[in-house]
Amino acid sequence: MNTAVLLLSAVLVVLSQAHISDFPGTPRLNASAEDFSALWQHLQLHYHTLLSAPGWKAMDGPSDSVNYTTMQDPDSGCPWLRATATLHNCSIEASARFIVTELDTYQHQWDARLLSRQAARRLPLFPNGSQEVDWFEYDTGALLQHRGYYNYGGWQWTGPLVLEDATTSAYSAISPPQNSTERLVRMAGRQWKRLTALDAETVQYDVLQLSDIYGIVPCGITLTGQAAALNTEIEAYRSKIPGLPRVGRGARSR
């Protein structure tokens, strides 16, 4: 085995040791709405602290209309990806429904690899929000087949024209649902989204995410692919949200 191959193998071993754990303080799956609301507050503090942290570096992305930055996570060693985009001809109400609050209706229109989503818990998030735990399965291609994970997510209107959505993978030690795919790779991740109305027909979209596919693909080399996937989602937002029917903002479940 030549020196280059040995060096590459050593690098991959180091990268593969990076791992995203369950978020500290995640309550039991059968815990109360109050316990899950406390988790949402802790996630919000965590994400807002990250947003203001030093060390974010600009990165080349697949689109000039989306701003991408990255920073290494000190706990997992995986790279955070942050993106900011402007959604023109998109009201805050329609954007919220399409991206966050009505996933049952719209997620398949922008999340191309999503295979299924099963709700395990659905709970209120007071005031003006909702929270739940879901099992997600994705088609990741021939190499990995399917990937799956339990995910906690909660959204809330944190201002008259601001919606925030904080999520994290969870319950990595719990088996998948009985009807899940047999050939399955577990994954982990964290994500935060914020929609802010700049005017009646313009929204600023901010997203922050961390992703890891256990033991298969080192998280340190997936950053370009994550940026490309985010860009595809944002293009779907820009093309589909302007055509949505107008309804009240509401506080429907995910």
C-alpha positions in Angstrom: 0.0 0.0 0.0 1.6 3.3 -1.1 2.0 6.4 1.1 -0.9 8.3 -0.5 -3.4 5.5 0.3 -2.1 5.2 3.8 -2.5 8.9 4.3 -6.0 8.9 2.9 -7.0 6.0 5.1 -5.7 7.8 8.2 -7.6 11.0 7.3 -10.8 9.0 6.8 -10.4 7.3 10.2 -10.0 10.6 11.9 -13.0 12.1 10.1 -15.2 9.1 10.8 -14.7 9.5 14.5 -16.7 12.7 14.4 -20.1 12.0 15.7 -23.3 14.0 16.6 -24.8 12.8 19.9 -28.4 13.2 21.0 -28.9 16.7 22.3 -28.3 16.9 26.1 -31.4 16.9 28.2 -33.7 15.4 25.6 -36.7 14.0 27.5 -38.2 10.6 27.3 -40.3 9.9 24.3 -43.4 9.8 26.5 -42.6 13.0 28.4 -45.0 15.9 28.9 -45.5 18.8 26.6 -43.8 21.0 29.2 -40.7 18.8 29.1 -40.5 19.1 25.4 -41.1 22.8 25.5 -38.1 23.1 27.8 -36.0 21.2 25.2 -37.1 23.7 22.5 -36.0 26.6 24.7 -32.6 24.9 25.2 -32.3 24.3 21.5 -33.1 28.0 20.8 -30.4 29.2 23.2 -27.9 26.7 21.6 -28.6 27.9 18.1 -28.7 31.6 18.8 -25.3 31.2 20.7 -23.9 29.5 17.6 -25.1 32.3 15.3 -23.3 34.9 17.3 -20.1 32.8 17.8 -16.8 33.9 16.2 -15.2 31.6 13.6 -17.7 31.5 10.8 -15.9 31.4 7.4 -17.3 32.1 4.0 -17.5 29.1 1.6 -18.1 28.8 -2.1 -21.7 27.5 -2.7 -23.6 26.3 -5.7 -25.5 29.7 -6.1 -24.5 33.3 -6.0 -28.0 34.1 -4.6 -27.4 32.2 -1.4 -24.8 33.2 1.2 -23.0 30.2 2.7 -20.7 30.1 5.8 -19.3 27.2 7.8 -17.7 26.5 11.2 -16.5 23.4 12.9 -18.6 22.1 15.8 -16.3 21.8 18.8 -18.2 18.9 20.3 -18.8 16.6 17.4 -16.0 17.7 15.0 -18.6 17.9 12.2 -19.0 21.1 10.1 -21.9 23.5 10.7 -23.4 24.9 7.5 -25.2 28.3 7.6 -27.1 29.7 4.7 -29.0 32.9 4.1 -31.3 33.7 1.1 -33.9 36.2 0.1 -37.3 34.8 -1.1 -38.9 37.4 -3.4 -42.6 37.3 -4.2 -43.1 35.2 -1.1 -45.3 36.3 1.9 -44.4 35.3 5.4 -47.6 33.4 5.7 -47.1 31.3 2.6 -43.4 30.8 3.3 -44.2 29.5 6.8 -46.8 27.1 5.6 -44.6 25.7 2.8 -41.3 25.4 4.7 -42.3 24.8 8.3 -45.9 24.6 9.6 -47.6 22.3 7.0 -45.0 19.6 6.3 -47.7 17.0 5.7 -48.9 18.9 2.7 -45.7 20.5 1.3 -42.5 18.8 2.4 -42.4 16.3 -0.6 -42.4 19.3 -2.9 -39.0 20.5 -1.7 -37.5 17.5 0.1 -36.8 15.3 -2.9 -35.2 12.3 -1.1 -37.9 12.0 1.6 -39.5 8.6 1.6 -41.7 8.7 4.7 -42.4 10.6 7.9 -44.3 9.0 10.8 -45.4 11.1 13.8 -44.7 9.6 17.2 -45.8 12.6 19.3 -47.6 15.8 18.4 -47.9 18.5 21.1 -48.6 22.2 21.5 -45.8 24.7 22.0 -47.2 27.7 23.8 -47.6 30.4 22.7 -48.2 30.3 18.9 -46.5 27.1 18.0 -46.4 23.3 17.7 -43.9 20.5 18.4 -43.5 16.9 17.6 -41.3 13.8 17.4 -41.2 12.0 14.0 -39.4 9.1 12.4 -38.0 10.1 9.0 -36.7 7.9 6.2 -34.7 9.1 3.2 -33.4 7.5 0.0 -29.7 8.3 -0.1 -28.8 6.4 -3.3 -27.4 3.1 -4.1 -24.4 3.2 -1.7 -26.4 3.8 1.4 -29.9 2.8 0.3 -32.1 4.4 3.1 -31.2 6.5 6.1 -33.5 7.1 9.0 -33.7 8.9 12.4 -36.1 10.1 15.1 -36.4 13.9 15.0 -37.7 16.4 17.5 -38.9 19.6 16.1 -40.7 22.7 17.4 -41.8 25.9 15.7 -43.0 29.1 17.1 -43.9 32.6 16.0 -41.3 34.5 18.0 -42.4 37.9 16.7 -45.4 39.2 14.6 -43.5 38.5 11.4 -40.8 36.1 12.5 -41.1 32.3 12.6 -38.4 30.1 14.1 -38.0 26.3 13.8 -35.6 24.3 16.0 -35.0 20.6 15.5 -32.6 17.9 16.5 -32.3 14.1 15.9 -33.0 12.1 19.0 -33.5 8.7 20.5 -30.6 7.1 18.6 -30.7 4.1 21.0 -34.4 3.4 20.2 -35.2 0.9 17.4 -36.9 2.2 14.2 -40.6 1.6 13.9 -41.6 -1.9 12.9 -42.7 -0.9 9.4 -39.4 0.9 8.6 -37.1 -0.3 5.8 -34.9 -3.3 6.6 -31.7 -1.9 5.0 -31.3 1.2 6.9 -28.4 3.5 8.0 -29.0 5.6 11.1 -28.1 9.3 10.9 -28.0 12.3 13.2 -28.4 16.0 12.7 -29.5 19.4 14.0 -31.2 22.2 12.2 -32.6 25.7 12.9 -34.6 27.8 10.5 -35.9 31.4 10.7 -38.3 33.2 8.4 -38.3 37.0 8.7 -40.7 39.2 6.7 -38.8 42.1 5.1 -41.9 43.4 3.6 -45.3 42.1 2.5 -43.8 40.0 -0.4 -40.2 39.4 0.7 -38.8 36.9 3.3 -35.3 36.4 4.6 -34.6 32.7 5.1 -31.9 31.7 7.5 -30.9 28.1 8.1 -28.2 26.4 10.3 -27.5 22.7 10.1 -25.2 19.9 11.2 -25.4 16.4 9.7 -23.8 13.0 10.2 -24.5 9.5 8.7 -23.2 7.1 11.4 -20.1 5.2 10.5 -20.5 5.4 6.7 -19.6 8.8 5.3 -17.3 11.0 7.4 -19.3 14.2 8.2 -16.3 16.4 7.4 -16.5 15.6 3.7 -20.3 16.1 3.2 -20.3 19.9 3.3 -20.5 20.5 -0.4 -23.3 18.0 -0.8 -25.2 19.6 2.0 -24.9 23.0 0.4 -26.1 21.6 -2.9 -29.2 20.0 -1.2 -30.0 23.3 0.6 -29.7 25.2 -2.7 -32.2 22.8 -4.3 -34.6 23.3 -1.5 -34.3 27.1 -1.7 -34.9 27.0 -5.5 -38.1 25.0 -4.8 -39.2 27.6 -2.3 -38.7 30.4 -4.8 -40.5 28.7 -7.6 -43.5 27.2 -5.6 -44.3 29.6 -2.8 -45.5 32.5 -5.0 -48.3 30.3 -6.4 -49.7 29.1 -3.1 -53.3 30.1 -2.2 -53.5 32.8 0.4 -54.9 31.8 3.8 -54.5 33.1 7.4 -51.3 32.5 9.3 -52.7 30.1 11.8 -50.8 27.7 14.0 -51.4 24.4 12.4 -49.3 21.4 13.2 -46.3 20.4 11.3 
